[in-house]
Amino acid sequence: MQNLNAISSSDSLTASYHATLAQIQDVAERAGRTPDDITLIVVTKTQPIEAIKHLYKLGHRHFGENRVAEASTKIDMLLGQLRSNSIPPIWHMIGHIQSRKARTCASLFTHIHSVDSLKLANRLSRFSSDHGTTASVLLQCNVSGEHTKSGFAATNTATNTSQWSDLASSISQMAELPNLNIVGLMTMAPISNNPETSRPIFRNLRLLRDQITQHFPQLPMKHLSMGMSADYKVAIQEGATMLRIGTSIFDHRHTKQ
């Protein structure tokens, strides 16, 4: 019975994964975008290593984690089970980072989406230098103004000169840090049953990226990390290049309670 359940779970995961890919392609094409410009980051928080390995075997390579400790265990386990000549997974840190976890974070993740302060950027720069690597980071911006959300204040940088000045000052300092590449922005929209609620948040993040690019043309601000299971279609329409999706792919039966 356990083997049959495992087969059923694998089949369900395969179907959900391919259905999500098909949805991303369809929405992108309808929006006049190239699907290849959009990276699906499968959020594997609380998911077992078997599920991650299954997606890896299907050809998926981008995975996202919220917690450094949980990610460290999974990354080590998965690497230990792969062949030496296998292409390694690409890991994305998408959760809040405590200062004391910055060193580990710099050593584990290819992309760090949740850089929300100059202090954290400085620490990641220093630790990346120690590791002989360069951290690829996205700046988390609080576009919605929710007090529960982390990130640089960015509710109205187009007209709020004080807010823009503070953000621009931080970016200017971060841009000078060694072993740190700022490649884009990340945001989280308010939780809602209506995906359209997220649209102005995503649009404003795109406009903010354009504003930053205009003032800092030397920065390769390619990426917009926005959109999760409930609103990723809207995010695609508004220009997302990285989608953070977990629930749409993993059945609740696979999730630890």
NORZISUL-V932847 format. One record per residue. N is the residue number from 0. RES is the residue in one small letter. BURIAL is # if it has 9 or more other ideal C-beta (glycine too) atoms within 8 Angstrom, else .. Layout:
N & RES & BURIAL
N & RES & BURIAL
This chain:
0 & m & .
1 & q & .
2 & n & .
3 & l & .
4 & n & .
5 & a & .
6 & i & .
7 & s & .
8 & s & #
9 & s & #
10 & d & .
11 & s & #
12 & l & #
13 & t & #
14 & a & .
15 & s & #
16 & y & #
17 & h & .
18 & a & .
19 & t & #
20 & l & #
21 & a & .
22 & q & #
23 & i & #
24 & q & #
25 & d & .
26 & v & #
27 & a & #
28 & e & #
29 & r & .
30 & a & .
31 & g & .
32 & r & #
33 & t & .
34 & p & #
35 & d & .
36 & d & .
37 & i & #
38 & t & .
39 & l & #
40 & i & #
41 & v & #
42 & v & #
43 & t & #
44 & k & #
45 & t & .
46 & q & #
47 & p & .
48 & i & #
49 & e & .
50 & a & #
51 & i & #
52 & k & #
53 & h & #
54 & l & #
55 & y & #
56 & k & .
57 & l & .
58 & g & .
59 & h & #
60 & r & .
61 & h & #
62 & f & #
63 & g & #
64 & e & #
65 & n & #
66 & r & .
67 & v & #
68 & a & .
69 & e & #
70 & a & #
71 & s & #
72 & t & .
73 & k & #
74 & i & #
75 & d & .
76 & m & #
77 & l & #
78 & l & .
79 & g & .
80 & q & .
81 & l & #
82 & r & .
83 & s & .
84 & n & .
85 & s & .
86 & i & .
87 & p & .
88 & p & #
89 & i & #
90 & w & #
91 & h & #
92 & m & #
93 & i & #
94 & g & #
95 & h & .
96 & i & #
97 & q & .
98 & s & .
99 & r & .
100 & k & #
101 & a & #
102 & r & #
103 & t & #
104 & c & #
105 & a & #
106 & s & .
107 & l & #
108 & f & #
109 & t & .
110 & h & #
111 & i & #
112 & h & #
113 & s & #
114 & v & #
115 & d & #
116 & s & .
117 & l & .
118 & k & .
119 & l & #
120 & a & #
121 & n & #
122 & r & #
123 & l & #
124 & s & #
125 & r & .
126 & f & #
127 & s & #
128 & s & #
129 & d & .
130 & h & .
131 & g & .
132 & t & .
133 & t & .
134 & a & #
135 & s & .
136 & v & #
137 & l & #
138 & l & #
139 & q & #
140 & c & #
141 & n & #
142 & v & #
143 & s & #
144 & g & .
145 & e & .
146 & h & .
147 & t & .
148 & k & .
149 & s & .
150 & g & #
151 & f & #
152 & a & #
153 & a & #
154 & t & #
155 & n & .
156 & t & #
157 & a & .
158 & t & .
159 & n & #
160 & t & .
161 & s & .
162 & q & #
163 & w & #
164 & s & .
165 & d & #
166 & l & #
167 & a & #
168 & s & .
169 & s & #
170 & i & #
171 & s & #
172 & q & #
173 & m & #
174 & a & #
175 & e & .
176 & l & #
177 & p & .
178 & n & #
179 & l & #
180 & n & .
181 & i & #
182 & v & #
183 & g & #
184 & l & #
185 & m & #
186 & t & #
187 & m & #
188 & a & #
189 & p & .
190 & i & .
191 & s & #
192 & n & .
193 & n & .
194 & p & #
195 & e & .
196 & t & #
197 & s & #
198 & r & #
199 & p & .
200 & i & #
201 & f & #
202 & r & #
203 & n & #
204 & l & #
205 & r & #
206 & l & #
207 & l & #
208 & r & #
209 & d & .
210 & q & #
211 & i & #
212 & t & #
213 & q & .
214 & h & .
215 & f & #
216 & p & .
217 & q & .
218 & l & #
219 & p & .
220 & m & #
221 & k & .
222 & h & #
223 & l & #
224 & s & #
225 & m & #
226 & g & #
227 & m & #
228 & s & #
229 & a & #
230 & d & #
231 & y & #
232 & k & #
233 & v & #
234 & a & #
235 & i & #
236 & q & #
237 & e & #
238 & g & #
239 & a & #
240 & t & #
241 & m & #
242 & l & #
243 & r & #
244 & i & #
245 & g & #
246 & t & .
247 & s & .
248 & i & #
249 & f & #
250 & d & #
251 & h & .
252 & r & .
253 & h & #
254 & t & #
255 & k & .
256 & q & .
